[in-house]
Amino acid sequence: KADAADEAEPSDTMRHRGEEHRAKLWLLLEANRWIVAGVVLAVFFLGTMAVAAVVPNRVLISVDDPVETLFQALVTATITSVTLVVSINSLVLSQELGALGDQRERMEGAMSFRRDVEAELGIDVAPATPSAFLRALIECVETRATALSSAVEAASDDRASGSDDADRIREYADELRRHASSVESALHGGQFGTFDVLSAALNFNYSWKIYEARRLRAAFEDGNAGSGENRPANGTEDGGAEPARELVGALDDVVAVLTLFGPAREHIKTLYFQWELIDLSRAMLYSAVPALVVATNVLLFHGVLSTVSSTTLGVAHYVWIVALAMAVTLAPFAILLSFVLRIGTVAKRTLSIGPLILRTTGDERSDSREAGE
C-alpha cells in the first residue's frame, strides 16, 4: 500500500495546485484574451518608445534600412500566419467531417454516455447545456457525499470499523461535499464559449477524489476484516456487518459518479478547445488585413514618413509612426500568443484522465502539491 506521506493531497482549485504566482495564473487562464493581446502590443509599443527616448532621434531617422527590413519581415510573417490559420481550421474541420458510419458511431457514443449518466443519477433526461450537465453530476456528488457522511456515522458504532478509518472517511465526505457545493455554485449560469464553465470544472479535483475514495475503501475493508476475525460468532456479526456494507457501498457510489464526471469534463474541454481555435483563426484573419495594409504602406511611403521632423515628448513623429505601425502589424501574433497561452496551460494541467496524478517534476515527495488533474 502506498505511503500516505508520499501522496499528500493536492489543493482543490487549479490555482493552488501549481507553483505559479496567482497573478501569472490569472493572466494565463482567467484574463480576457483580447486584453492579454492588447497588453502584448502595448509592451512592444512602449518598449520601442522607451528605447527611442534614450537613443538620439537623428540616429533613428538617418538609418532607414532596418525599418524596411523589419516591415518586410512582418509582411512575410503575417502572410505565414494566415497560412497557419488555414491549417488550424483544416485540423478542426477534419474532426467534424466523416462518413455516415463515423457520424453514427459518434452519435451512439454520445447517447450511450448520456444513458449511463441518466441511469447513475436516476433521472429521465440529462441536461443539454454543458454547464447544466456538469452541474447535475456535481449535485449528485454532493448528494452522495451527504449519504456517505450518514453511512460513516452509522458504521462508527460498529466495533468492526476502526475509529481512525471512520474519521478519515468522515473528513473526506465533509470536504467532498463542501468542494462540490462550491463548484456547483460556480457552474450555475455559466455559458459555454466563455472560460467560466471550463474554469469551474477544472477546479474540481476529481482525480484525487477517486483515488482517495478507493484508498479509504481498501483501508476500511482491511480494518474490518482484521476486527472481524476476533468477533464471536453469536449472531451479532450480520447486524454489525450491515453498516459496514452500506459504508462500502456509499464509497462505491461516490466513485461511480466521479468516474462519469471525468470523461464528461474532458469532452467539454475538447469542445471548448475547438471553439477557441475557431475564434482564434477568425480573429487572426480579421487582424491580418489591417496589419498587411499598414506594413505595406510603411514600405511604400517610408521615404515620405522619414521627412517628418517635428517631435512629441522629445521623440520624433517618425518614430511614433513606426512604433505604432509595428504594434498594429504584430496584432495577429499577439492574438495567437494570448489564445495559445490559455490552451497550452489547460492542456498541460489536464493531460491524464482518471486517478493518475501528474507532477511537474520527478520528485514526487516535494512536488505532491503540484499534482495536476
C-alpha positions, 0 to 999 in steps of 0.5 A, a space after each residue: 500500500 502506498 505511503 500516505 506521506 508520499 501522496 499528500 493531497 493536492 489543493 482543490 482549485 487549479 490555482 493552488 495546485 501549481 507553483 505559479 504566482 496567482 497573478 501569472 495564473 490569472 493572466 494565463 487562464 482567467 484574463 480576457 484574451 483580447 486584453 492579454 493581446 492588447 497588453 502584448 502590443 502595448 509592451 512592444 509599443 512602449 518598449 520601442 518608445 522607451 528605447 527611442 527616448 534614450 537613443 538620439 532621434 537623428 540616429 533613428 531617422 538617418 538609418 532607414 534600412 532596418 525599418 524596411 527590413 523589419 516591415 518586410 519581415 512582418 509582411 512575410 510573417 503575417 502572410 505565414 500566419 494566415 497560412 497557419 490559420 488555414 491549417 488550424 481550421 483544416 485540423 478542426 474541420 477534419 474532426 467534424 467531417 466523416 462518413 455516415 458510419 463515423 457520424 453514427 458511431 459518434 452519435 451512439 457514443 454520445 447517447 450511450 454516455 448520456 444513458 449511463 449518466 441518466 441511469 447513475 443519477 436516476 433521472 429521465 433526461 440529462 441536461 443539454 447545456 454543458 454547464 447544466 450537465 456538469 452541474 447535475 453530476 456535481 449535485 449528485 456528488 454532493 448528494 452522495 457525499 451527504 449519504 456517505 457522511 450518514 453511512 460513516 456515522 452509522 458504521 462508527 458504532 460498529 466495533 468492526 470499523 476502526 475509529 481512525 478509518 471512520 474519521 478519515 472517511 468522515 473528513 473526506 465526505 465533509 470536504 467532498 461535499 463542501 468542494 462540490 457545493 462550491 463548484 456547483 455554485 460556480 457552474 450555475 449560469 455559466 455559458 459555454 464559449 466563455 472560460 467560466 464553465 471550463 474554469 469551474 470544472 477544472 477546479 474540481 479535483 476529481 482525480 484525487 477524489 477517486 483515488 482517495 475514495 478507493 484508498 479509504 475503501 481498501 483501508 476500511 475493508 482491511 480494518 474490518 476484516 482484521 476486527 472481524 476475525 476476533 468477533 464471536 460468532 453469536 449472531 451479532 456479526 450480520 447486524 454489525 456487518 450491515 453498516 459496514 456494507 452500506 459504508 462500502 457501498 456509499 464509497 462505491 457510489 461516490 466513485 461511480 459518479 466521479 468516474 462519469 464526471 471525468 470523461 464528461 469534463 474532458 469532452 467539454 474541454 475538447 469542445 471548448 478547445 475547438 471553439 477557441 481555435 475557431 475564434 482564434 483563426 477568425 480573429 487572426 484573419 480579421 487582424 491580418 488585413 489591417 496589419 498587411 495594409 499598414 506594413 505595406 504602406 510603411 514600405 511604400 511611403 517610408 521615404 515620405 514618413 522619414 521627412 517628418 521632423 517635428 517631435 512629441 515628448 522629445 521623440 520624433 513623429 517618425 518614430 511614433 509612426 513606426 512604433 505604432 505601425 509595428 504594434 498594429 502589424 504584430 496584432 495577429 501574433 499577439 492574438 495567437 500568443 494570448 489564445 495559445 497561452 490559455 490552451 497550452 496551460 489547460 492542456 498541460 494541467 489536464 493531460 491524464 484522465 482518471 486517478 493518475 496524478 501528474 507532477 511537474 517534476 520527478 520528485 514526487 515527495 516535494 512536488 505532491 502539491 503540484 499534482 495536476 488533474 
